[in-house]
Amino acid sequence: MTDLDLSTLRGGLIVSCQAYPGEPMRHPETMTQIAESAVRGGAVAVRAQGIADVRLIHDRVALPQIGLWKDGDGGVFITPTLDHALAVARAGAEIVAIDGTRRERPDGLGLAETVRRLREGTGVLVMADVGSVADGLAAADAGADLVGTTLCGYTDERPRTDGPDLEVLAELVARLEVPVVAEGRVHTPAHASSCIDAGAFAVVVGTAITHPATITGWFAQAVAR
Ligand SMILES: CC(=O)N[C@H](C=O)[C@@H](O)[C@H](O)[C@H](O)COP(=O)(O)O
C-alpha cells in the first residue's frame, strides 16, 4: 500500500534512469547512482526499469519511484502483463507504469482488469503509458491514476515528433481529470518548460539526462564537418 501524496509531484521533474540491454551502464548500482544524482539536481521522483533496479533504488533513494519492467521491444513491452506489474509493485515502486494502449495484452487481460487487480493486490498507483489521445481517454476510463504520453511516436498512431508530443499532451490535459504526465523526447529544458505550459502535471526526462551514449552522439554530430 502506498501512502504517496501525488501532489508532491505536481509541476516537478521526474528523471528516468534506464540503460538498455548490452549497454555498459546497465547495472542496478549504476542506475541507483544516477538516481541519487537526480535527487541532488532537484528531481521530485525517479522512474526506473527492471526488478533489481527498482528494488535497489527503493532501498537507497528517498524519492517516490515510478517502476516498470520492459519485456521485449516490439508491441506491448512496458510492463506488459499483470504478473510483471505485481512484481514491480512488490519490488517497491510507489507508482507502476504499464502499457496503457488499447492493444491486446500478452496475458489477454483488459486494461481495466489489470489496473483493478494490480491496485487491489498491492495498493500502488498506476501510470498508463499511452500512444495517443484515444489511448489516454480509454486508460482514464480503465481507472489509471496517471496518464503519460510515453508511447506517443512509438506505436502506429502518432508520428515521432522531434521533441515531446505537445499536441496529444494538451488535448489529454483538456479532456482528462487525472494527472497527465509528459514523457518522451523531452530533450531540453525549453521542451520541459513547454510541457508545463501545456498543462503537464509533471515532466519525465530520460535520455537527455541519463543516457550518455545518446547525448554524446548529439554533440559528436554537432561538431562533425
Ligand atoms: C518508448 C519507451 O520505451 N520509453 C521508455 C519508457 O520507460 C524509455 O526508454 C524512455 O527513455 C522514457 O520514456 C523517457 O523518455 P526519453 O528517454 O525520450 O526522455
Ligand as a Chemical Component Dictionary entry (heavy atoms), coordinates in Angstrom:
data_LIG
# 
_chem_comp.id                   LIG 
_chem_comp.type                 NON-POLYMER 
_chem_comp.pdbx_formal_charge   0 
_chem_comp.three_letter_code    LIG 
# 
loop_
_chem_comp_atom.comp_id 
_chem_comp_atom.atom_id 
_chem_comp_atom.alt_atom_id 
_chem_comp_atom.type_symbol 
_chem_comp_atom.charge 
_chem_comp_atom.model_Cartn_x 
_chem_comp_atom.model_Cartn_y 
_chem_comp_atom.model_Cartn_z 
_chem_comp_atom.pdbx_ordinal 
LIG C1 C1 C 0 9.230  4.313  -25.641 1  
LIG C2 C2 C 0 9.970  3.761  -24.456 2  
LIG O1 O1 O 0 10.391 2.643  -24.466 3  
LIG N1 N1 N 0 10.121 4.599  -23.411 4  
LIG C3 C3 C 0 10.798 4.169  -22.219 5  
LIG C4 C4 C 0 9.894  4.193  -21.092 6  
LIG O2 O2 O 0 10.163 3.993  -19.953 7  
LIG C5 C5 C 0 12.162 4.771  -22.013 8  
LIG O3 O3 O 0 13.024 4.108  -22.905 9  
LIG C6 C6 C 0 12.333 6.285  -22.211 10 
LIG O4 O4 O 0 13.680 6.588  -22.012 11 
LIG C7 C7 C 0 11.499 7.113  -21.265 12 
LIG O5 O5 O 0 10.158 7.027  -21.645 13 
LIG C8 C8 C 0 11.854 8.595  -21.214 14 
LIG O6 O6 O 0 11.804 9.139  -22.497 15 
LIG P1 P1 P 0 13.060 9.912  -23.118 16 
LIG O7 O7 O 0 14.248 8.986  -22.971 17 
LIG O8 O8 O 0 12.694 10.156 -24.532 18 
LIG O9 O9 O 0 13.237 11.193 -22.300 19 
# 
loop_
_chem_comp_bond.comp_id 
_chem_comp_bond.atom_id_1 
_chem_comp_bond.atom_id_2 
_chem_comp_bond.value_order 
_chem_comp_bond.pdbx_ordinal 
LIG C1 C2 SING 1  
LIG C2 O1 DOUB 2  
LIG C2 N1 SING 3  
LIG N1 C3 SING 4  
LIG C3 C4 SING 5  
LIG C3 C5 SING 6  
LIG C4 O2 DOUB 7  
LIG C5 O3 SING 8  
LIG C5 C6 SING 9  
LIG C6 O4 SING 10 
LIG C6 C7 SING 11 
LIG C7 O5 SING 12 
LIG C7 C8 SING 13 
LIG C8 O6 SING 14 
LIG O6 P1 SING 15 
LIG P1 O7 DOUB 16 
LIG P1 O8 SING 17 
LIG P1 O9 SING 18 
# 
